[in-house]
Amino acid sequence: MIQAWFTRQQASKLTGLSSRQLDYWRKTGLIRSQRTTPGGHARYTFVDLVVLRAARRLLDAGLSLQRIRKCLDSLSRFLPAADRPLAELSLVVTGEVVLVFHGDSAFDALTGQEWVFPIAELAAEVENMQQHQPQQCELFSTGMHKRGTVT
């Protein structure tokens, strides 16, 4: 597979981030590009673009840059094998909580507290619902009887 390298301008266009943001994030270590030219210009891989877009989406969801940094620091402790968490993990922002979906578990990116979803209960409800599919006449006649239009 041929490795494609993207310039700062191309990365900016593809991610919706300004060149200034890219430079700042690279200098402060939030995001690192995989390569630089002899003149010190960053070159970005496709995976770098995924990371940048994920970071931008976190910003768009209302997370501050400081909070994103804290989440990434925490994730490096909780999941040391995840070298590039923004590219390797699924993150969901729900209000003040950043949930990380990893394998069969979900946990808070800052605290590591695991979130337990009652998936078995939901699966049983879905199965029960699928076993008893109402007939069209049940759907309409029940509603009409309640309104008193059908006797």
Backbone as JSON Lines, residues from 0, in Angstrom:
{"i":0,"aa":"M","n":[0.84,-1.18,0.0],"ca":[0.0,0.0,0.0],"c":[0.89,1.25,0.0]}
{"i":1,"aa":"I","n":[0.56,2.19,-0.83],"ca":[1.32,3.43,-0.93],"c":[0.86,4.38,0.16]}
{"i":2,"aa":"Q","n":[1.83,4.94,0.87],"ca":[1.54,5.89,1.95],"c":[1.36,7.28,1.36]}
{"i":3,"aa":"A","n":[0.2,7.86,1.58],"ca":[-0.06,9.22,1.11],"c":[0.23,10.2,2.24]}
{"i":4,"aa":"W","n":[0.87,11.28,1.9],"ca":[1.17,12.33,2.86],"c":[0.43,13.59,2.46]}
{"i":5,"aa":"F","n":[-0.15,14.26,3.45],"ca":[-0.94,15.45,3.19],"c":[-0.25,16.66,3.81]}
{"i":6,"aa":"T","n":[-0.27,17.77,3.09],"ca":[0.31,19.01,3.62],"c":[-0.62,19.61,4.67]}
{"i":7,"aa":"R","n":[-0.14,20.62,5.35],"ca":[-0.95,21.31,6.35],"c":[-2.19,21.91,5.7]}
{"i":8,"aa":"Q","n":[-2.04,22.49,4.53],"ca":[-3.17,23.09,3.83],"c":[-4.21,22.03,3.45]}
{"i":9,"aa":"Q","n":[-3.74,20.88,2.96],"ca":[-4.66,19.81,2.61],"c":[-5.36,19.27,3.86]}
{"i":10,"aa":"A","n":[-4.6,19.08,4.93],"ca":[-5.18,18.59,6.19],"c":[-6.21,19.58,6.72]}
{"i":11,"aa":"S","n":[-5.93,20.85,6.59],"ca":[-6.86,21.89,7.03],"c":[-8.16,21.79,6.25]}
{"i":12,"aa":"K","n":[-8.05,21.66,4.94],"ca":[-9.23,21.58,4.09],"c":[-10.04,20.32,4.38]}
{"i":13,"aa":"L","n":[-9.36,19.2,4.59],"ca":[-10.04,17.92,4.81],"c":[-10.65,17.77,6.2]}
{"i":14,"aa":"T","n":[-10.13,18.5,7.18],"ca":[-10.61,18.35,8.56],"c":[-11.46,19.51,9.05]}
{"i":15,"aa":"G","n":[-11.42,20.63,8.34],"ca":[-12.17,21.79,8.8],"c":[-11.47,22.56,9.9]}
{"i":16,"aa":"L","n":[-10.22,22.24,10.15],"ca":[-9.43,22.95,11.15],"c":[-8.56,23.98,10.45]}
{"i":17,"aa":"S","n":[-8.28,25.06,11.12],"ca":[-7.42,26.07,10.51],"c":[-5.96,25.62,10.55]}
{"i":18,"aa":"S","n":[-5.16,26.18,9.68],"ca":[-3.72,25.89,9.69],"c":[-3.12,26.28,11.03]}
{"i":19,"aa":"R","n":[-3.62,27.35,11.59],"ca":[-3.14,27.82,12.89],"c":[-3.43,26.79,13.99]}
{"i":20,"aa":"Q","n":[-4.66,26.21,13.97],"ca":[-4.99,25.17,14.93],"c":[-4.07,23.96,14.77]}
{"i":21,"aa":"L","n":[-3.85,23.55,13.53],"ca":[-2.98,22.4,13.28],"c":[-1.58,22.65,13.83]}
{"i":22,"aa":"D","n":[-1.04,23.84,13.57],"ca":[0.3,24.17,14.07],"c":[0.34,24.16,15.59]}
{"i":23,"aa":"Y","n":[-0.67,24.79,16.21],"ca":[-0.71,24.86,17.67],"c":[-0.83,23.46,18.27]}
{"i":24,"aa":"W","n":[-1.72,22.65,17.74],"ca":[-1.91,21.3,18.28],"c":[-0.66,20.45,18.11]}
{"i":25,"aa":"R","n":[0.05,20.66,17.0],"ca":[1.29,19.9,16.79],"c":[2.37,20.37,17.75]}
{"i":26,"aa":"K","n":[2.5,21.69,17.93],"ca":[3.54,22.24,18.82],"c":[3.3,21.88,20.28]}
{"i":27,"aa":"T","n":[2.01,21.81,20.67],"ca":[1.71,21.5,22.07],"c":[1.56,20.0,22.33]}
{"i":28,"aa":"G","n":[1.66,19.2,21.27],"ca":[1.63,17.75,21.45],"c":[0.25,17.13,21.52]}
{"i":29,"aa":"L","n":[-0.81,17.93,21.32],"ca":[-2.15,17.34,21.35],"c":[-2.3,16.33,20.22]}
{"i":30,"aa":"I","n":[-1.89,16.73,19.05],"ca":[-1.9,15.86,17.87],"c":[-0.5,15.89,17.29]}
{"i":31,"aa":"R","n":[-0.02,14.73,16.91],"ca":[1.32,14.73,16.31],"c":[1.24,14.19,14.88]}
{"i":32,"aa":"S","n":[1.9,14.88,14.02],"ca":[1.97,14.37,12.66],"c":[3.08,13.34,12.62]}
{"i":33,"aa":"Q","n":[2.98,12.43,11.69],"ca":[3.93,11.33,11.62],"c":[5.24,11.68,10.92]}
{"i":34,"aa":"R","n":[5.25,12.84,10.25],"ca":[6.43,13.16,9.46],"c":[6.56,14.67,9.32]}
{"i":35,"aa":"T","n":[7.77,15.13,9.23],"ca":[8.03,16.54,8.91],"c":[9.06,16.59,7.8]}
{"i":36,"aa":"T","n":[8.99,17.65,7.02],"ca":[9.95,17.85,5.94],"c":[11.25,18.36,6.55]}
{"i":37,"aa":"P","n":[12.33,18.37,5.78],"ca":[13.58,18.94,6.28],"c":[13.42,20.4,6.72]}
{"i":38,"aa":"G","n":[12.44,21.09,6.15],"ca":[12.18,22.48,6.52],"c":[11.29,22.61,7.75]}
{"i":39,"aa":"G","n":[10.87,21.47,8.33],"ca":[10.05,21.5,9.55],"c":[8.55,21.56,9.32]}
{"i":40,"aa":"H","n":[8.11,21.36,8.08],"ca":[6.68,21.39,7.78],"c":[6.06,20.02,8.03]}
{"i":41,"aa":"A","n":[4.91,20.02,8.67],"ca":[4.23,18.77,9.0],"c":[3.65,18.11,7.76]}
{"i":42,"aa":"R","n":[3.69,16.8,7.76],"ca":[3.01,16.0,6.75],"c":[2.12,15.04,7.53]}
{"i":43,"aa":"Y","n":[0.88,14.89,7.06],"ca":[-0.12,14.11,7.77],"c":[-0.52,12.87,6.98]}
{"i":44,"aa":"T","n":[-0.73,11.77,7.69],"ca":[-1.22,10.54,7.07],"c":[-2.75,10.53,7.13]}
{"i":45,"aa":"F","n":[-3.34,9.53,6.51],"ca":[-4.78,9.37,6.58],"c":[-5.22,9.19,8.03]}
{"i":46,"aa":"V","n":[-4.48,8.4,8.8],"ca":[-4.82,8.19,10.22],"c":[-4.73,9.51,10.98]}
{"i":47,"aa":"D","n":[-3.75,10.35,10.65],"ca":[-3.66,11.67,11.27],"c":[-4.94,12.48,10.98]}
{"i":48,"aa":"L","n":[-5.45,12.36,9.76],"ca":[-6.67,13.08,9.39],"c":[-7.86,12.56,10.2]}
{"i":49,"aa":"V","n":[-7.91,11.26,10.45],"ca":[-8.97,10.68,11.28],"c":[-8.88,11.25,12.69]}
{"i":50,"aa":"V","n":[-7.69,11.31,13.24],"ca":[-7.48,11.87,14.58],"c":[-7.9,13.34,14.62]}
{"i":51,"aa":"L","n":[-7.5,14.09,13.63],"ca":[-7.83,15.52,13.6],"c":[-9.34,15.74,13.51]}
{"i":52,"aa":"R","n":[-9.99,14.95,12.67],"ca":[-11.46,15.09,12.55],"c":[-12.15,14.7,13.85]}
{"i":53,"aa":"A","n":[-11.65,13.66,14.5],"ca":[-12.24,13.25,15.79],"c":[-12.08,14.35,16.83]}
{"i":54,"aa":"A","n":[-10.91,14.97,16.87],"ca":[-10.68,16.07,17.81],"c":[-11.6,17.24,17.49]}
{"i":55,"aa":"R","n":[-11.76,17.54,16.22],"ca":[-12.66,18.63,15.83],"c":[-14.1,18.33,16.23]}
{"i":56,"aa":"R","n":[-14.52,17.09,16.08],"ca":[-15.89,16.71,16.46],"c":[-16.09,16.84,17.97]}
{"i":57,"aa":"L","n":[-15.05,16.53,18.74],"ca":[-15.15,16.72,20.19],"c":[-15.3,18.2,20.53]}
{"i":58,"aa":"L","n":[-14.55,19.03,19.83],"ca":[-14.69,20.48,20.01],"c":[-16.1,20.93,19.63]}
{"i":59,"aa":"D","n":[-16.58,20.43,18.51],"ca":[-17.92,20.79,18.04],"c":[-19.0,20.34,19.02]}
{"i":60,"aa":"A","n":[-18.72,19.27,19.77],"ca":[-19.68,18.76,20.75],"c":[-19.64,19.55,22.05]}
{"i":61,"aa":"G","n":[-18.74,20.53,22.11],"ca":[-18.71,21.41,23.29],"c":[-17.58,21.14,24.27]}
{"i":62,"aa":"L","n":[-16.71,20.19,23.96],"ca":[-15.57,19.96,24.85],"c":[-14.51,21.02,24.62]}
{"i":63,"aa":"S","n":[-13.91,21.44,25.7],"ca":[-12.8,22.39,25.58],"c":[-11.54,21.63,25.19]}
{"i":64,"aa":"L","n":[-10.58,22.35,24.67],"ca":[-9.3,21.75,24.3],"c":[-8.63,21.15,25.54]}
{"i":65,"aa":"Q","n":[-8.76,21.84,26.67],"ca":[-8.18,21.34,27.92],"c":[-8.82,20.0,28.32]}
{"i":66,"aa":"R","n":[-10.13,19.9,28.17],"ca":[-10.82,18.66,28.52],"c":[-10.42,17.53,27.57]}
{"i":67,"aa":"I","n":[-10.26,17.84,26.31],"ca":[-9.81,16.82,25.36],"c":[-8.43,16.31,25.77]}
{"i":68,"aa":"R","n":[-7.55,17.21,26.15],"ca":[-6.21,16.81,26.6],"c":[-6.3,15.9,27.83]}
{"i":69,"aa":"K","n":[-7.16,16.27,28.78],"ca":[-7.32,15.45,29.99],"c":[-7.84,14.06,29.64]}
{"i":70,"aa":"C","n":[-8.8,14.0,28.73],"ca":[-9.33,12.7,28.3],"c":[-8.23,11.84,27.67]}
{"i":71,"aa":"L","n":[-7.44,12.44,26.81],"ca":[-6.36,11.7,26.16],"c":[-5.32,11.23,27.16]}
{"i":72,"aa":"D","n":[-4.99,12.07,28.15],"ca":[-4.05,11.67,29.2],"c":[-4.6,10.49,29.99]}
{"i":73,"aa":"S","n":[-5.89,10.57,30.36],"ca":[-6.52,9.48,31.11],"c":[-6.55,8.19,30.29]}
{"i":74,"aa":"L","n":[-6.89,8.32,29.02],"ca":[-6.96,7.13,28.18],"c":[-5.6,6.47,28.02]}
{"i":75,"aa":"S","n":[-4.53,7.24,28.02],"ca":[-3.2,6.64,27.92],"c":[-2.88,5.82,29.17]}
{"i":76,"aa":"R","n":[-3.48,6.19,30.31],"ca":[-3.29,5.4,31.54],"c":[-4.2,4.17,31.55]}
{"i":77,"aa":"F","n":[-5.48,4.34,31.16],"ca":[-6.44,3.24,31.2],"c":[-6.19,2.21,30.11]}
{"i":78,"aa":"L","n":[-5.78,2.68,28.95],"ca":[-5.56,1.8,27.8],"c":[-4.2,2.1,27.17]}
{"i":79,"aa":"P","n":[-3.13,1.7,27.84],"ca":[-1.79,2.04,27.32],"c":[-1.5,1.48,25.94]}
{"i":80,"aa":"A","n":[-2.2,0.44,25.54],"ca":[-1.97,-0.15,24.22],"c":[-2.58,0.71,23.1]}
{"i":81,"aa":"A","n":[-3.49,1.6,23.46],"ca":[-4.11,2.47,22.45],"c":[-3.17,3.64,22.2]}
{"i":82,"aa":"D","n":[-2.36,3.51,21.17],"ca":[-1.35,4.52,20.85],"c":[-1.99,5.82,20.36]}
{"i":83,"aa":"R","n":[-3.07,5.71,19.62],"ca":[-3.75,6.89,19.07],"c":[-5.24,6.77,19.36]}
{"i":84,"aa":"P","n":[-5.65,7.09,20.6],"ca":[-7.03,6.85,21.04],"c":[-8.09,7.47,20.13]}
{"i":85,"aa":"L","n":[-7.84,8.65,19.6],"ca":[-8.87,9.29,18.77],"c":[-9.09,8.55,17.46]}
{"i":86,"aa":"A","n":[-8.14,7.75,17.05],"ca":[-8.3,6.96,15.83],"c":[-8.72,5.53,16.13]}
{"i":87,"aa":"E","n":[-8.41,5.05,17.32],"ca":[-8.63,3.64,17.64],"c":[-9.88,3.36,18.45]}
{"i":88,"aa":"L","n":[-10.42,4.35,19.13],"ca":[-11.55,4.14,20.03],"c":[-12.77,4.92,19.57]}
{"i":89,"aa":"S","n":[-13.92,4.48,20.01],"ca":[-15.16,5.21,19.74],"c":[-15.48,6.05,20.97]}
{"i":90,"aa":"L","n":[-15.56,7.35,20.78],"ca":[-15.87,8.27,21.88],"c":[-17.22,8.92,21.61]}
{"i":91,"aa":"V","n":[-18.0,9.05,22.67],"ca":[-19.31,9.69,22.56],"c":[-19.42,10.71,23.68]}
{"i":92,"aa":"V","n":[-19.78,11.94,23.32],"ca":[-19.96,13.0,24.32],"c":[-21.43,13.03,24.69]}
{"i":93,"aa":"T","n":[-21.71,12.85,25.97],"ca":[-23.08,12.92,26.49],"c":[-23.1,13.92,27.63]}
{"i":94,"aa":"G","n":[-23.36,15.16,27.28],"ca":[-23.35,16.21,28.31],"c":[-21.94,16.44,28.81]}
{"i":95,"aa":"E","n":[-21.74,16.17,30.07],"ca":[-20.43,16.37,30.69],"c":[-19.54,15.13,30.64]}
{"i":96,"aa":"V","n":[-20.08,14.03,30.17],"ca":[-19.36,12.76,30.17],"c":[-18.88,12.42,28.77]}
{"i":97,"aa":"V","n":[-17.63,11.96,28.7],"ca":[-17.1,11.43,27.44],"c":[-17.0,9.92,27.63]}
{"i":98,"aa":"L","n":[-17.88,9.2,26.92],"ca":[-17.89,7.75,27.01],"c":[-16.95,7.16,25.98]}
{"i":99,"aa":"V","n":[-16.24,6.12,26.4],"ca":[-15.33,5.39,25.52],"c":[-15.9,3.99,25.35]}
{"i":100,"aa":"F","n":[-16.1,3.59,24.12],"ca":[-16.54,2.24,23.84],"c":[-15.33,1.45,23.38]}
{"i":101,"aa":"H","n":[-15.03,0.4,24.15],"ca":[-13.84,-0.41,23.89],"c":[-14.23,-1.87,24.12]}
{"i":102,"aa":"G","n":[-14.19,-2.66,23.08],"ca":[-14.61,-4.05,23.21],"c":[-16.09,-4.1,23.57]}
{"i":103,"aa":"D","n":[-16.4,-4.84,24.63],"ca":[-17.78,-4.96,25.09],"c":[-18.1,-4.03,26.23]}
{"i":104,"aa":"S","n":[-17.22,-3.09,26.52],"ca":[-17.46,-2.22,27.67],"c":[-17.51,-0.76,27.25]}
{"i":105,"aa":"A","n":[-18.05,0.03,28.15],"ca":[-18.1,1.48,27.99],"c":[-17.67,2.09,29.31]}
{"i":106,"aa":"F","n":[-16.83,3.13,29.25],"ca":[-16.39,3.77,30.48],"c":[-16.16,5.25,30.26]}
{"i":107,"aa":"D","n":[-16.13,5.98,31.36],"ca":[-15.89,7.42,31.36],"c":[-14.42,7.65,31.03]}
{"i":108,"aa":"A","n":[-14.15,8.5,30.05],"ca":[-12.77,8.75,29.6],"c":[-11.92,9.4,30.68]}
{"i":109,"aa":"L","n":[-12.51,10.19,31.56],"ca":[-11.73,10.87,32.6],"c":[-11.52,10.02,33.84]}
{"i":110,"aa":"T","n":[-12.58,9.35,34.3],"ca":[-12.49,8.62,35.57],"c":[-12.22,7.14,35.4]}
{"i":111,"aa":"G","n":[-12.54,6.6,34.22],"ca":[-12.4,5.17,34.01],"c":[-13.58,4.38,34.55]}
{"i":112,"aa":"Q","n":[-14.55,5.07,35.13],"ca":[-15.72,4.39,35.69],"c":[-16.48,3.69,34.58]}
{"i":113,"aa":"E","n":[-16.72,2.41,34.78],"ca":[-17.41,1.64,33.76],"c":[-18.9,1.93,33.79]}
{"i":114,"aa":"W","n":[-19.47,2.03,32.62],"ca":[-20.91,2.21,32.46],"c":[-21.49,0.86,32.1]}
{"i":115,"aa":"V","n":[-22.53,0.47,32.78],"ca":[-23.15,-0.81,32.52],"c":[-24.52,-0.55,31.89]}
{"i":116,"aa":"F","n":[-24.71,-1.1,30.73],"ca":[-25.97,-0.95,30.02],"c":[-26.77,-2.24,30.18]}
{"i":117,"aa":"P","n":[-28.05,-2.15,30.46],"ca":[-28.88,-3.36,30.6],"c":[-29.21,-3.95,29.24]}
{"i":118,"aa":"I","n":[-28.19,-4.4,28.55],"ca":[-28.36,-4.91,27.19],"c":[-29.2,-6.18,27.19]}
{"i":119,"aa":"A","n":[-29.0,-7.05,28.19],"ca":[-29.77,-8.3,28.23],"c":[-31.26,-8.0,28.37]}
{"i":120,"aa":"E","n":[-31.6,-7.01,29.19],"ca":[-33.01,-6.65,29.36],"c":[-33.59,-6.12,28.05]}
{"i":121,"aa":"L","n":[-32.85,-5.27,27.38],"ca":[-33.31,-4.73,26.1],"c":[-33.48,-5.84,25.07]}
{"i":122,"aa":"A","n":[-32.54,-6.77,25.03],"ca":[-32.62,-7.89,24.09],"c":[-33.87,-8.72,24.35]}
{"i":123,"aa":"A","n":[-34.2,-8.97,25.63],"ca":[-35.4,-9.74,25.98],"c":[-36.66,-8.99,25.55]}
{"i":124,"aa":"E","n":[-36.69,-7.68,25.76],"ca":[-37.85,-6.89,25.34],"c":[-38.03,-6.93,23.83]}
{"i":125,"aa":"V","n":[-36.93,-6.81,23.09],"ca":[-37.0,-6.84,21.63],"c":[-37.49,-8.21,21.16]}
{"i":126,"aa":"E","n":[-36.96,-9.27,21.76],"ca":[-37.39,-10.61,21.39],"c":[-38.87,-10.81,21.67]}
{"i":127,"aa":"N","n":[-39.32,-10.36,22.83],"ca":[-40.74,-10.47,23.18],"c":[-41.6,-9.7,22.19]}
{"i":128,"aa":"M","n":[-41.17,-8.51,21.82],"ca":[-41.92,-7.7,20.87],"c":[-41.98,-8.37,19.5]}
{"i":129,"aa":"Q","n":[-40.88,-8.98,19.09],"ca":[-40.85,-9.63,17.78],"c":[-41.71,-10.88,17.74]}
{"i":130,"aa":"Q","n":[-41.86,-11.55,18.89],"ca":[-42.69,-12.75,18.93],"c":[-44.16,-12.41,18.79]}
{"i":131,"aa":"H","n":[-44.57,-11.26,19.26],"ca":[-45.97,-10.85,19.16],"c":[-46.06,-9.6,18.3]}
{"i":132,"aa":"Q","n":[-46.1,-9.81,17.0],"ca":[-46.28,-8.71,16.07],"c":[-47.78,-8.48,15.92]}
{"i":133,"aa":"P","n":[-48.29,-7.29,16.27],"ca":[-49.72,-7.04,16.16],"c":[-50.16,-7.05,14.69]}
{"i":134,"aa":"Q","n":[-51.37,-7.51,14.49],"ca":[-51.97,-7.5,13.17],"c":[-52.5,-6.1,12.9]}
{"i":135,"aa":"Q","n":[-52.67,-5.76,11.62],"ca":[-53.14,-4.43,11.25],"c":[-54.48,-4.13,11.9]}
{"i":136,"aa":"C","n":[-55.38,-5.12,11.94],"ca":[-56.69,-4.88,12.54],"c":[-56.57,-4.59,14.03]}
{"i":137,"aa":"E","n":[-55.57,-5.18,14.72],"ca":[-55.36,-4.9,16.14],"c":[-54.9,-3.47,16.35]}
{"i":138,"aa":"L","n":[-54.03,-3.0,15.47],"ca":[-53.51,-1.65,15.61],"c":[-54.6,-0.61,15.48]}
{"i":139,"aa":"F","n":[-55.47,-0.77,14.47],"ca":[-56.48,0.25,14.2],"c":[-57.72,0.09,15.07]}
{"i":140,"aa":"S","n":[-58.17,-1.13,15.29],"ca":[-59.39,-1.31,16.06],"c":[-59.18,-0.93,17.52]}
{"i":141,"aa":"T","n":[-58.04,-1.21,18.09],"ca":[-57.76,-0.85,19.48],"c":[-57.8,0.65,19.66]}
{"i":142,"aa":"G","n":[-57.16,1.35,18.76],"ca":[-57.15,2.82,18.86],"c":[-58.53,3.4,18.66]}
{"i":143,"aa":"M","n":[-59.33,2.83,17.78],"ca":[-60.65,3.36,17.5],"c":[-61.61,3.07,18.64]}
{"i":144,"aa":"H","n":[-61.48,1.89,19.27],"ca":[-62.33,1.57,20.41],"c":[-62.07,2.54,21.54]}
{"i":145,"aa":"K","n":[-60.83,2.92,21.72],"ca":[-60.48,3.82,22.81],"c":[-61.08,5.19,22.57]}
{"i":146,"aa":"R","n":[-61.17,5.58,21.32],"ca":[-61.75,6.9,21.02],"c":[-63.27,6.84,20.95]}
{"i":147,"aa":"G","n":[-63.82,5.63,20.96],"ca":[-65.26,5.48,20.94],"c":[-65.89,5.63,19.57]}
{"i":148,"aa":"T","n":[-65.13,5.44,18.52],"ca":[-65.69,5.62,17.17],"c":[-66.2,4.32,16.59]}
{"i":149,"aa":"V","n":[-65.76,3.17,17.1],"ca":[-66.19,1.89,16.59],"c":[-66.89,1.15,17.72]}
{"i":150,"aa":"T","n":[-67.99,0.52,17.46],"ca":[-68.7,-0.22,18.51],"c":[-68.59,-1.69,18.3]}
